[in-house]
Amino acid sequence: MKKIRIALLGFTFVTLFVTNSFAQDRGVRGRDNRETRARSERNEIARNDNRFEKKSDNRPNFEERSNKIGNDRHKSNNNFNNRSSTNPIYINSNNVNRSNRPVTNLNTRNYKKYSHNNYNFYGNNGIYYRKSNNNYIRFSPSVGFRINILPSGYLTINIGNRNPYYFYEGTYYRPVNNYYEVVQAPIGAIVYALPAGYERVNYGGEYLYEFGGTLYQRINNRNGLAYQVVGYLD
C-alpha cells in the first residue's frame, strides 16, 4: 500500500512539473510572438514613413510652386508696371489689320438710330453697328456721345479717388449732368471679357488686344484672367 502511495505522489509530481513546463513554454512562445508582431508592425510603419517621405520629396514644394506662379504673374504685368497714365502705348492704326465681321441680317427696326461726329449708326442696349457697303459692322461711338440710360449688365470700374467709370461691350461711360457720356478708356482699367471682334496686335513681341481703338494687355489678377487698358490706336 505504501508503494502505491509513493507511486501516486510521484505521478502527481511529474504531472505538475510537465504542466508547469508547458505553461511556461506557452508563455514564452506567446511573449515571443507578441514581440515578433510588434517588431513587424514597427518595421511596417517605418517602411510607410520612408515611402511617404520619398513621395513628398518627389512632389514640387508648395512654396516653390507659389513663388513660380507669383513670378509668372509678375512677368505678365511687368511691362505694364513700367507704363503710366501719362505714358500710354500708341500704335498707328494703319499697322492694325482690322477684320470686322459684317452682319447681313441686322434688323435696324429693333435699334435706335443715332448720329454723332458725322457717323450714322444704330444702337440697342449698348451694342452699336454702322452701315458698311450693304452690311453692318460693330461700331464704337466716339468720345462725347451720350445716352440716357446705361446698358443692362454694365461693369462699374473704380480707379483711385475719381468718379467711377461704366463699361459695357468695349465702351466706357461717365455721368455728365443727367446723361452718360462716352469717354476714352482710362489707363489701368481692368475688365474680364472683350467684345467679339477684338484684334490681336503684336507690339514688339508682346501681344496686345485691341477693340474700339483701345489697347489691352492680358493679365492675371486675384479674380483670374483679365484685360487691362494700356494704350490706344493713334
Secondary structure as UniProt FT lines:
FT   HELIX           2..58
FT   HELIX           62..81
FT   TURN            85..86
FT   STRAND          89..91
FT   HELIX           93..95
FT   HELIX           108..110
FT   STRAND          112..116
FT   TURN            117..118
FT   STRAND          119..124
FT   TURN            125..126
FT   STRAND          127..132
FT   TURN            133..134
FT   STRAND          135..138
FT   TURN            143..144
FT   STRAND          146..147
FT   TURN            152..153
FT   STRAND          155..157
FT   TURN            160..161
FT   STRAND          165..168
FT   TURN            169..170
FT   STRAND          171..176
FT   TURN            177..178
FT   STRAND          179..183
FT   TURN            187..188
FT   STRAND          190..191
FT   TURN            196..197
FT   STRAND          199..203
FT   TURN            204..205
FT   STRAND          206..211
FT   TURN            212..213
FT   STRAND          214..221
FT   TURN            222..223
FT   STRAND          224..233
//
